[in-house]
């Protein structure tokens, strides 16, 4: 191991404390602020899944660094029991270089509002909460990892005396341009409470692998861990400006709002090409002229766990405004639904690049340079025109509540199209080829709408419509769908009735604790969009 001394140094009432700095679609984002205290807030655990290991590095180094990072993340259970509701202090972005194109941050000391929301959400999932336990899981994980490490040297380190005294609450990882599969340009920043103790322990820990040349540097309360030959350049780049001084990053995170326990940021313009290098893919497959940046966060609300994100600086032509009216007026007994809006406009804008990519991939695989022509011949369609007609201005698939005991599975779809008669013909043509007969479905055309279902009764139900939008579970799962481009909804309470009787004990309790899953994505039409993926608890 190489060591060095310190280098140069959405809806109303649900917005974050920092608030969006640019207009983004309004969602029911969890509040960033919250009550300072709550009954039981100090004693209810929280845990999250560990992140994937950073690319590159020797296996032993990866195990040890991964153990520290993972221990920090899942340590939320113990940390919530030990810490106050502060959520203050520096972030990994304060010490990582500003030229990074990708960044992931884990924080077990988030804002007070997030801690209270986590307590309330996990309180509804008592079996999940009890499984996490009340002890610090970082210690349990450390013992598990070191036990399987197969290294007597590592086994000599005790969590209570060697790790816990200096391990902080946050960790971040950044990918920078210039990396390859053999030599990734990555830096990991682990927050430490005692730099001297952390430096001493990590130096001895990495030395357990005699061939390990991982580089370690301390900077402003963080241990900066990098592959060999990257450490000096990392600190030099950070000295020119950290990620917290990157205007695009800071504005994107401000637009995102509450960053919760996990957050990530990715610059697609630079990142997609760099990721291709890291994968070792030397193929000429084009990544396109991708634009924009993505910021996302995993955060809590009292009712749900949410992955929320924003896309900013994208191409307005491939991000048209949406309309969720057709999913909103589905029948109230809907158990599952998928809705896509604005696909016809998006296809118009993205087709040239998509056609180029498909033909390139076809040439690489089957040696065929005109993949689309073959698809047209096989299906008897004209692309992209028929695809635009079929998906239309909106395309909605729905499944009503049912017991699945009968032979007839009930589901249906409705399309709002510029050519409804052509769309109906395409449905019959494609389903006939796939299902051995065009009479397998009931199809009805009315104005610019096409209704298709597995039974005549459900085709009539789709045509009659309903008020799914008024259902409390639907509203909590997906929020406002007025301008949605994509909506996915699954009512787990309705679905579980078909199989929960076969479950017992903890397995049944966990299933019954889940209420619904909902995805909602919408665009403002100016190159910016937002999305939420929520898991609701009963």
C-alpha positions, 0 to 999 in steps of 0.5 A, a space after each residue: 500500500 502506498 501512503 502519503 500525507 495530506 494533499 492540497 486541499 412534489 406536491 404542495 406541502 412536500 418540498 425539500 428544505 432546500 427546494 428546487 432551484 429550477 422548475 421540475 414536475 411536482 411530485 409528492 416528495 417527502 419533506 426534507 424537514 421534520 419534527 425534531 423529535 418523535 416517540 421512539 425515534 432514537 431506538 428504531 433501526 434503519 438499514 439499507 442494502 450495500 452498494 456494488 463494489 467499485 470496479 478494479 482493485 485486487 480481490 483482497 482490497 475489494 473485500 476489505 474496502 467493501 466491508 468498510 463501505 457496506 458496514 457504514 451503510 447497513 450501520 443505520 440500524 445501530 446509528 439511528 439508535 445512537 445518534 441525535 437527529 442532526 444530519 449535519 456535517 461535511 459530505 463526501 462531495 466536499 472532498 472528491 474531485 469536481 471533474 467526476 462524471 458519476 457519484 454515489 453517496 451513502 449517509 446513515 446520518 441524514 436529515 431529522 425529517 428523514 430519520 423520523 420518516 424512516 422510524 414511522 415507515 419501518 414501524 409499519 413493517 414490524 417483522 422487517 424492523 425486528 429482523 434488523 435487530 437493535 444491535 449495531 449491524 456494522 459490527 456483525 457484518 465486520 465479523 462476518 466478512 473477516 471470518 470468511 476473509 481467510 486471512 489471519 492478519 485481518 482476523 486480528 482486527 477487532 471492530 470495537 477497538 480498531 474500527 468503531 472508534 474512527 468510522 464515520 457516518 458517510 461514504 462516497 465514491 466518484 468515477 473520473 474521466 480517463 479510466 480503463 478496465 485495468 486502471 479505473 479512475 475511481 476514488 472512495 471517500 470514507 468519513 472518519 472521526 479520527 484521521 490518525 486512528 483511521 490512517 493507522 488502522 487502514 494502513 495495517 489492514 491493507 498491509 495484510 495483503 503483501 501485494 496490495 498497493 492501494 493508495 490511502 490519503 487523509 483529507 478534511 475528515 475523510 479517508 481517500 482510497 484509490 487504486 495505485 497511481 491515482 491518489 496524487 492526481 485525485 487530490 490535485 483535481 480536488 484542489 482545483 475544485 471539489 464536486 460540491 463546487 461543480 455547478 451542474 452537480 449542485 444545481 441538480 442536487 438542489 432540484 432533487 431536494 431531500 437526498 435521503 440515505 442514498 443519493 447518486 449523480 451521473 453526467 450522461 454526456 461524459 459518463 456513457 462513453 467513459 463507462 463503455 471504456 470501463 467495461 472493456 467493450 471495444 465495439 463500435 456500437 454508438 452511445 449516441 449524443 446523450 445529453 443531460 444529467 441524472 440525480 437520484 435519491 433513496 428516501 423515506 416518507 411515513 407511508 413509503 420508501 421512495 427512489 426519486 430522481 430528476 433529469 436536467 439538461 436533456 434533449 427536449 425533443 425526446 422528452 415530450 410533455 405527457 398526459 396521464 388522463 387515460 390511466 387516471 380514468 381506469 376502472 377502480 378495481 384495477 390491480 395493475 396498470 402500465 401507461 406510456 404517453 407521448 411515445 409517438 413524439 419521442 419516436 419521431 425525435 429518437 428514431 434516426 439514432 435508434 435505427 443507427 444503433 440497431 443496424 450497428 448491433 445487427 451487423 456485429 451479431 448476425 452480420 446483417 446491416 438492415 435489421 429494421 428491414 428484416 423486422 418489417 418483412 417478418 411482421 408486415 409493418 412499416 417502421 417507424 410509422 406503424 410503431 407510432 400509430 400503435 403506441 399513439 399519443 398514449 398506450 395503457 395496459 390494465 389488469 383488473 382484480 381477479 382470483 386467477 382460478 378461472 381459465 380466462 385471464 382478464 386484461 386489456 389495453 387502450 390506445 389513443 392514436 392518430 389512426 385508430 383504425 390502423 392501430 386496431 388492424 395492427 393489434 389484430 395482425 400482431 396478436 394473430 401471429 403471436 397467439 394463432 388467431 386474431 379472434 383471441 382478443 376483443 377489439 373496439 374502436 371509438 373515435 381516436 381510441 382503440 380498446 382491446 381486451 381478453 374478454 368482451 366485458 372488460 373491453 366494455 369496462 375500459 370503454 366505460 372508464 372509472 376513477 382509479 385516480 381517486 383511490 387512496 392507494 393509487 394516489 399514494 403510490 404514484 402521486 399526481 399523474 396529470 402530466 405523466 409520461 410513464 406510470 406503473 402501478 401494482 396494488 399488492 393488497 389486491 394481488 396478495 389475496 390470490 396467494 397469501 393463504 399459502 404463506 405462513 409465519 414471517 413470510 406472510 407477515 412481510 407480504 401483508 405488510 406491503 401495500 403497493 408499488 408505483 412508478 411515475 415519470 413526467 417531463 416539463 417538455 424543456 429537457 427536464 423531467 422527474 420520476 419516483 418509484 415508491 414502495 408503500 407499507 400498510 
